[in-house]
Amino acid sequence: MNGAWGSWGALVKTKRYLWTGAGILLCFQIHFFHGLRHDDAYITYRYGQNLATGKGLVFNPGERIMASTSPGHSLLSAGVYAMAGKERLPSLMSAMGCLGWTAQSIGLFLLFQKALGKHGALYVALCVALGLAWSHRFVALETNLVAGLVVWCIYAAVQKSCVVAACLCALAGFMRPDAFLLILPLGYVCLRNSVKTACKAALFGFLLSAPWYLFSWIYYGTVLPNSAPAKFGHMSFFQSLGLVAHCVALNPVSPRFILWVGSWWYSLLAMLVLGCAASGAFFLWRRDPRLWVLPGSGILYFIAYVLFRARDGTEWHVYPLILLVGVLLVVLVLSLTQGFKGRSGWIASGCNAMRIAVLTLLPILILGRTLRHAAIYPSAFFYGARDEAYRNVSKYLLTHAQPADVVVVKEIGTIAYWSELSLIDLAGLATEKPYQELMSRTQRPRWLVWLPPYGKGPPPVEPVYHTVSRPVASMEPGLAHESRVEAMVLSIDDRFWALWEPALALAAQE
C-alpha cells in the first residue's frame, strides 16, 4: 500500500519523526483538554486523596468499600496527589489521559504498518490523535490509559512477545477489569506460537494481577468493586443492545456525541456503520491475518457490555469499541480510495485529485469536531458547568460544615474530593444500601445536596444555599435538554427529617 501514498511524500523516514510528531500532538491535546473535569473521575481521585493523606484506600474514612472501577487509576492519583497536591491533581490526571490517548495512536501506527504500509498506518494514527474516537471526552478518566495499554498489549501479542503482552494485559486489567476480556483471543495467539511461552506468559500475568485481588479480598471482603453490582442490570437486553450499538457505531461518524437515539432510522444507520467496520476488518485481515485479534476482541467487548445492561457510564466503558469502529472505518476509506486511481490521462488526474481531497478532508473534519468540543466543554453540562456548581457547593460546605458532618448526595465525586467530608451515596456506588443506611444511622446526616435533574422536582424545603451555572448543551447527550446546572444544599433538621423519613422508609423497603 506504500505506493498509493506516493503523492503524500515520505512523511516518515525514521522513528525520530514519529516521536517528535507524537510529542507535538500530545502538547496539543494537553493544552486544550487539561482543564476537562468529570464527576466520576473525582471518585477515583477521592481514593487517591485519602490514600495519600494516610486515611487508606477508601472513599469515606473507616468504610472499606471500593466504589472505583479502576484501582490502578486510584493508586496513580495517590502518587500524583502526594507530589503535586489537591489543586493540581485534576489537571495532571487529565494530562495523563492525554498521554494514554497519544499512546493509542503510536501503538496503532506500529500495529498497522504491515497491513497498511508506513504512510497508511500514520494516517490512521493521525486520525486517532486528532479525536476520531472522541478520546478528548474521557481524558479525566482511566479510559484512555486502559485503551492505550490494550492497543500495546495486542501489538506485543502479534509480535509474538507473549510475556510482554501478558504483563500489559495485567496492567490494563488493573486499570479496569474489563481489559481481561483480552485473555481469550491473546491466549489463543500465544498458544499458537508456543505452549511453553503461553504458560510462561500466563504465569507472569497471574503474578502481576493476583496481589491486587488478594488485597481486595482481605481489605474489602470482595474482588468486585461495589460499582459493578450497582450498575448491573439497569436495562432490558434489547435496550442495552440499542444503547451499545448506537454508541459505538454512530459516534465515530457523528458531529455530536450520541448515547442512544431510539428510532429505526438511527438503528439502520448503526447497522450500516457496523457493516462498513466489518468490511474494514476484512480488508485488514486480508493484508495481515494476525490482526483478527482486533475484531475478535471487539466482539467480546460488545457482547459483554450488552449483557451487563448498564445505563450509567456506558459511553466511557465502551470507548475501546468506539475506537475500534472508528479505526476500521478509516481503514475502509483507505482501501476504497485505492480504487480512485486512474490508469491514464485526465481520468487518472481526476481520480487522484478526488483521492487526495477525501483523505485530506477527513482529518480536517475530525480536528474541527475536537476543537469545537474544546471550546464548549468549560461550560457544557457534564463538564465545566457541573464542575463549577459542585465546587461552589464544596466551598459552602467547607465554610459551614464541621469535619465530622455527613453529606447525602447522588453525584459524589467532585463534592467529596473538594469538601473532604464523608458522604452517603444515594446512587449506591460508595454506599451499600444507602436508604437502609440512612434509616439505621444513630446520628443523622447534617446536609443533603439536592440536584434537580436527579431529584425529580423541587426540594421539599427551602435550601440554605443555591448555586446555578449555565451550560452550553448543544453537544451533550442524556441531559441535553437542561439549560443549566443547579445544586442546592439543604439542612437536615427535624422539620425536613419529618418530611423525608416516610419516603426513605419506602425506598428502603423497595
Residue pairs with C-beta under 8 A, 6 or more apart in sequence:
1 115
1 116
1 117
1 119
1 120
1 287
1 334
1 338
2 117
2 118
2 119
2 120
4 117
4 120
4 337
4 338
4 341
5 117
5 119
5 120
5 123
7 352
7 356
8 119
8 359
11 17
11 119
11 122
12 18
12 118
12 119
12 122
18 106
18 109
18 122
22 102
22 105
22 106
22 129
25 102
25 105
25 129
25 130
26 98
26 99
26 102
29 98
29 101
29 102
29 129
29 136
29 139
30 94
30 95
30 98
32 136
32 370
32 371
32 374
33 94
33 97
33 98
33 136
33 139
33 374
33 377
34 91
34 94
34 95
34 98
35 91
35 94
35 377
35 378
35 384
36 94
36 136
36 137
36 139
36 140
36 377
36 383
37 90
37 94
37 140
37 383
37 384
37 386
37 387
37 414
38 138
38 140
38 141
38 382
38 383
38 413
39 382
39 386
39 387
39 390
39 411
39 412
39 413
39 414
40 141
40 313
40 316
40 413
41 90
41 93
41 140
41 141
41 413
42 90
42 413
42 414
42 416
42 417
43 59
43 67
43 68
43 412
43 413
43 416
43 429
43 430
44 68
44 70
44 73
44 74
44 77
44 141
44 142
44 413
45 77
45 81
45 89
45 90
45 93
45 413
45 417
46 59
46 412
46 413
46 416
46 417
47 57
47 58
47 59
47 67
47 68
47 74
47 77
47 78
48 74
48 75
48 76
48 77
48 78
48 79
48 80
48 81
48 89
49 77
49 78
49 81
49 86
49 89
49 417
49 420
50 56
50 57
50 58
50 59
50 61
51 57
51 74
51 75
51 78
52 78
52 79
52 81
52 82
53 81
55 61
56 64
57 66
57 71
57 74
57 75
57 78
57 219
58 64
58 65
59 65
59 67
59 412
59 416
59 423
59 425
59 430
60 422
60 423
60 430
61 422
63 422
63 430
63 431
64 219
64 220
64 221
65 220
65 226
65 430
65 431
65 432
66 216
66 220
66 222
66 225
66 226
66 227
67 225
67 226
67 227
67 412
67 425
67 429
67 430
68 74
68 225
68 227
69 142
69 176
69 177
69 225
69 227
69 228
70 141
70 142
70 146
70 175
70 176
71 174
71 212
71 216
71 225
72 142
72 145
72 171
72 174
72 175
72 176
73 93
73 141
73 142
73 145
73 175
76 93
76 96
77 89
77 93
80 88
80 89
80 92
80 93
80 96
81 89
84 92
86 417
90 140
93 140
94 139
94 140
95 139
96 145
97 138
97 139
97 140
97 141
97 142
97 143
97 144
97 145
98 139
98 144
99 144
99 145
99 148
100 139
100 143
100 144
100 145
100 146
100 147
100 148
100 149
101 128
101 129
101 135
101 136
101 139
101 144
101 148
102 129
102 148
103 144
103 145
103 148
103 149
103 151
103 152
104 128
104 135
104 144
104 147
104 148
104 151
104 323
105 125
105 126
105 128
105 129
106 125
107 148
107 151
107 152
107 154
107 155
108 121
108 124
108 125
108 128
108 151
108 327
109 121
109 122
109 124
109 125
110 121
110 155
111 121
111 151
111 154
111 155
111 158
111 291
112 120
112 121
112 124
112 125
112 284
112 288
112 291
112 331
113 121
114 287
114 288
115 121
115 284
115 287
115 288
115 291
116 123
116 124
116 287
116 331
116 334
120 334
123 330
123 334
123 359
123 363
124 327
124 330
124 331
124 334
126 363
127 326
127 327
127 330
127 362
127 363
127 366
128 135
128 323
128 326
128 327
130 363
130 366
130 367
130 370
131 366
131 367
131 369
131 370
131 373
132 252
132 323
132 326
132 327
132 330
132 366
133 251
133 252
133 319
133 322
133 323
133 326
133 327
134 251
134 257
134 319
134 322
134 373
135 144
135 147
135 319
135 323
136 370
136 373
136 374
137 257
137 315
137 316
137 373
138 144
138 316
138 319
141 316
142 175
142 176
143 176
143 316
143 317
143 319
144 319
145 175
146 172
146 175
146 176
146 179
146 320
147 319
147 320
147 323
149 168
149 169
149 171
149 172
149 175
149 179
150 172
150 179
150 182
150 297
150 320
152 168
153 165
153 168
153 169
153 172
153 179
153 182
153 186
154 165
154 182
154 186
154 293
154 294
154 297
156 162
156 164
156 165
156 168
157 165
157 186
157 189
157 190
157 293
158 189
158 290
158 291
158 293
160 193
160 197
162 186
162 189
162 190
162 193
162 194
162 197
162 198
162 200
162 201
163 197
163 200
163 201
163 204
165 186
165 190
165 201
166 186
166 190
166 201
166 202
166 204
166 205
166 208
167 204
167 205
167 208
169 179
169 180
169 182
169 183
169 186
169 205
170 204
170 205
170 206
170 208
170 209
171 208
172 179
172 182
173 179
173 180
173 209
174 208
174 209
174 212
176 317
177 225
178 301
178 304
178 305
178 317
181 297
181 300
181 301
181 304
182 297
183 205
184 300
185 293
185 296
185 297
185 300
186 293
187 198
187 202
189 290
189 293
190 197
190 198
190 201
191 198
213 223
216 222
216 223
217 223
226 428
226 429
226 430
226 432
227 429
230 427
230 428
230 429
231 308
231 310
231 311
231 312
231 313
232 308
232 309
232 310
233 309
234 309
234 310
234 311
234 312
235 243
235 309
235 310
235 311
236 309
237 306
237 307
237 309
239 309
240 305
240 306
240 307
240 308
240 309
240 310
241 306
242 260
242 262
242 267
243 259
243 260
243 311
243 314
244 302
244 305
244 306
244 314
244 318
244 321
245 267
245 270
245 271
245 274
246 258
246 259
246 260
246 261
246 266
246 267
246 270
247 258
247 259
247 260
247 314
247 315
247 318
247 321
247 322
248 274
248 302
248 318
248 321
248 322
248 324
248 325
249 269
249 270
249 271
249 273
249 274
249 277
249 325
250 258
250 261
250 266
250 269
250 270
250 273
251 257
251 258
251 322
251 326
252 273
252 322
252 325
252 326
252 329
253 273
253 329
255 369
256 474
256 475
256 477
257 315
257 475
257 476
257 477
258 266
258 477
259 314
259 315
259 477
259 478
273 325
273 329
274 325
276 328
276 329
276 332
277 324
277 325
277 328
277 329
277 332
278 295
278 328
279 332
280 327
280 328
280 329
280 330
280 331
280 332
280 335
281 294
281 295
281 328
281 331
283 331
283 332
283 335
284 291
284 294
284 328
284 331
285 291
285 292
285 295
294 324
294 328
295 324
295 328
297 324
298 320
298 321
298 324
298 325
301 318
301 320
301 321
302 318
302 321
305 314
305 317
305 318
305 321
310 317
312 427
315 477
330 362
333 358
333 359
333 362
334 359
337 355
337 358
337 359
340 351
340 352
340 354
340 355
340 358
341 348
341 351
341 352
341 355
342 348
342 349
342 350
342 351
342 352
372 475
373 475
376 472
376 474
376 475
377 383
377 384
378 384
379 385
379 469
379 470
379 471
379 472
380 471
380 472
380 473
380 475
380 476
381 471
381 473
381 476
381 479
381 480
381 482
381 485
382 476
382 478
382 479
384 469
384 471
385 469
385 470
385 471
385 484
385 485
386 411
386 414
386 469
386 471
386 485
387 414
388 469
388 485
389 467
389 468
389 469
389 485
389 486
389 487
390 411
390 414
390 415
390 418
390 487
391 414
391 418
392 467
392 469
392 487
393 415
393 419
393 449
393 465
393 467
393 487
393 489
394 414
394 415
394 417
394 418
394 419
395 418
396 465
396 467
396 489
397 405
397 407
397 415
397 419
397 421
397 447
397 489
398 418
398 419
398 420
400 464
400 465
401 407
401 419
401 421
401 446
401 447
402 446
403 421
405 421
405 422
405 445
405 446
405 447
406 421
406 422
406 423
406 424
406 443
406 445
406 446
406 447
407 415
407 419
407 421
407 422
407 423
407 424
407 445
407 446
407 447
407 448
407 449
408 423
408 424
408 426
408 438
408 445
408 447
408 448
408 449
408 492
409 415
409 423
409 424
409 425
409 426
409 448
409 449
409 451
410 425
410 426
410 427
410 449
410 451
410 454
410 455
411 427
411 451
411 454
412 423
412 425
412 427
412 429
412 430
415 421
415 423
415 449
416 423
416 430
423 430
423 431
424 431
424 434
424 437
424 438
424 445
425 431
425 434
426 434
426 435
427 434
428 434
431 437
433 508
435 504
435 507
435 508
436 508
438 445
438 504
438 508
439 501
439 504
439 505
439 508
444 492
444 497
445 492
446 491
446 492
447 489
447 490
447 491
447 492
448 489
448 490
448 492
448 496
449 487
449 488
449 489
449 490
450 459
450 463
450 487
450 488
450 489
450 490
451 486
451 487
451 488
452 458
452 486
452 488
453 479
453 482
453 485
453 486
459 488
459 490
460 490
460 496
460 499
460 500
461 490
461 495
461 496
461 499
463 488
463 489
463 490
464 489
464 490
464 491
465 488
465 489
466 486
466 487
466 488
466 489
467 486
467 487
467 488
468 484
468 485
468 486
469 484
469 485
470 483
470 484
470 485
471 482
471 483
471 484
471 485
473 479
473 480
473 481
473 482
473 483
474 480
490 496
492 500
